[in-house]
Amino acid sequence: MKRLSLVLCAVFCMALACYAQVRLPGTWKFKTGDDPEWSSPSFNDGSWKTSEVGKYWEDQGLPDYDGDAWDRTTGLSPSSLKTGAFPGSELKISLGKIDDGDQVYLNGKIIGQNAGMVGTIEEGNHTRERIYTLPVDDPAIRWDAENVLAVRVYDRSGSGGMYEGPYTISMMGISDAVTFNTTSEMFTFPARATLKKTMYLESSSGGYHFSGTMSLKVT
């Protein structure tokens, strides 16, 4: 079993490899209501109130509010994030969980809603992790400069808001792009005192395509 343990350990370490990341601020500009102009990086949000991400609206002075609201913040995207990234890696923006639905804009460009779920923002799943990615050459990214992130949130009823992190900017890691399937084939015993299993790896990155198998034989 020693050989099997060593191989699985190596794969596990690869999947959990640490990548540089930038933490977004814990306090964002905040305003209830809805206006498409609020997605613009040139919009002046100086008169807006502030709120803490990672908390429900109801815990920040809005006990009965349902409907639309916007959160805005600024952050850097240092080009050093690309150092050591695997080929085809994309910029990854992690916004935790949002109740109920969301539309996310980077420097005025919409980069996704409801973390890829189909439908309007009213149909967002509040337990789904919001992770949005962009190719590194996307013109919406301002490398080594200030970027404006605007999140339109819709709450249908009950609690609402950007209620749970993390809130970070990083590059996609191997674990984001590779599916490691160990369940599609059972362990087999082709010979006495021999254990065999095939595992399947497949890329889910738009810029880095591969698929393959890994067979383990333990005697």
N, C-alpha and C positions, 0 to 999 in steps of 0.2 A: 504493500500500500504506500510505501515511501515515495515511489515515483509519481503515483497519482496525486499525492498530497502536494508535492513540489510543483507540479504543473498547475493544479487548481490555485495554489497560492500565487503563482506568477500572474495568472489571468486576473485574479481578484485584485492584486496590486495595480495592474494596468488599468482596470476599470475605475479604481478609486484615485487615480493620479490627480494630484492637486494642480490647479492652474491659477495664475494670477487673476485677481479680480478687483474691481472698484466697488466699494460700498456706497450706495446712494444715501442721501441725507435721511434722517429719521423724521424731520419736520418738513412738510411741503406747504406750498401755498394752496388755499382751498376756497371754493366758492360754490354755493348751491345755485341751481338754475342750469340753463343750457344755452350755449351760443357757439356756433362753429368757429368764430374768430378766436376763441380761447385756445384753440390748438396751434395757433400761429406762434413761432418763436419770437416774433417782433411785438406781440401783444404785451402791454404793460400791466402786470399783475400786482403792482406795488400797493394797491388799495385792498387786496384780498386779505382775508384772515389766514392764519396758519393752523394746521392740524397735524397730528402725529399719525404716520402710517403704522400699521400694526395694531390699530385699535378701531373698534366700531364707531360710527358716527354717534350712536346713542350714548357712548361713554365720553363724548366730547361736547356735550351741550346741545345735542340735537335728538332728544328722546323720542320724538314722534315723527321724524322726517322720513318721507319716502319720495322717490323721484330721482331726478338727475342732479349730479354735482360733478365738479372737476377738481382734479389735483394736478399741480404743476411743480416741477423741480428742475434744477440744472445739475449737470455732472460732466466730468471729463471722460473722454475715451482715449486714453494714452495709447500711442502706437506700440508701446512696449508690451501691450497685451498680446500682440501677434507673435512675439518671440516664443519659439518653441511650440507653436500651435501646429496641429497635424494638417496635411494638405487638404484643402477644401473646407477647412473650418470656418465657421461663421460667428459673427458677434452675437452674443446671447444676453438678453435683457430679462432678468428674473424679477417678477413683481408679486410673488406669493399668491395669496388667495383673495378674491374680490367678490363681494356680495352685492348684487346678484350678477350683473353683466358689465362688460367693459369694452371700450375702444381705446387703443393706445396709439399715440402719435409721437414720432421722433422728429424734431425740427420741422413740424408741420405736415409730415408725411404719415399717413396711417400705416402702421406696420402689423396690425392684426386686431382681432377682437375675440373675446371669450376663449382665448388660447386655442383657436382653431375650430371651435365648435360651430356647427351650421346654424344659421338663424340670426335674428336681431339681438342686440345686446340685452334685451329683456329676457332672453332665453339662456343666459349664461348660467353655468353650474358653479355655485359659490364654493364648492369644495375642490375645484380643479385648479391645479397650479398654473399660474399665468407665466409662460415662458415664450418669448418672442425672439426670433433670430433674423439676421440680415447678412447677406454676403459682405465681405470686408470691403468690396469696392462700391457698395451702394452709396450714391451721392448724398443720401440723407445723413450719413455718419460724418461728423466733423472730428476727424482724428486730431488729437493734441489740441483740442479747442473745447469751448463750452457747448454742450448740447442741451436742448430743452426737451424734456419729456413731459407730455401732457396726457392724462388719463381721464377719460369721460366714464363716469360710473353711473349705472342705473340700479336703483334698489326698488324692487316691486313691493315688498312689505317686510315687516319685522326689522331685524338688524341689517345694516348696510355699511359699505365702505371697503377700503383696502385694509382688511382686518388682520392679516397674518403674513409675515415675510417668508423668505428673505427678499431683500431689495438690492440687487447687485448687477453690475455689468462685467462680463467676462467673455472669453472665447469658449466655444463648444469644446468639450473634452471627449476623449474616446468613448466614455460611457454614455454620452449623449448621442453618438452616431452609430454605435455598434450594438446589435442585438445578439445576445449570447444565449442560444436556445439549448438547454440541457434536458428538456422533457419530451421531445418528440421521438426519442428512441430509448428503449429500456436498456438497462445493463444486461449483458449476455455472458454466458459462460461457455465459450466455444471449445474449451479443453479443460482437462483437470487442472485445478489450481490456477486458472487464467480468468481474468475479468476484463471485459471489453465494453467500451461505450463510444459512440460518435456524437460529437457536439457540433452545432452549426452556428457560424458567425455570418452576419450580414450587415452591410453598411446601410444606414438610413440618412446619410448626409447627401445633400444635393450636389456637392462638388467632389465627392470622394467615393467611388463605387467599387465595391468588391463583395465577394461572397466566398465562402469556403467551409471546409469541415476540419475537425480535429479529432483524431481517433486516439483513444487511450487504451493501452493494453498493459495490464498489471499481472505479473506472475509472482 
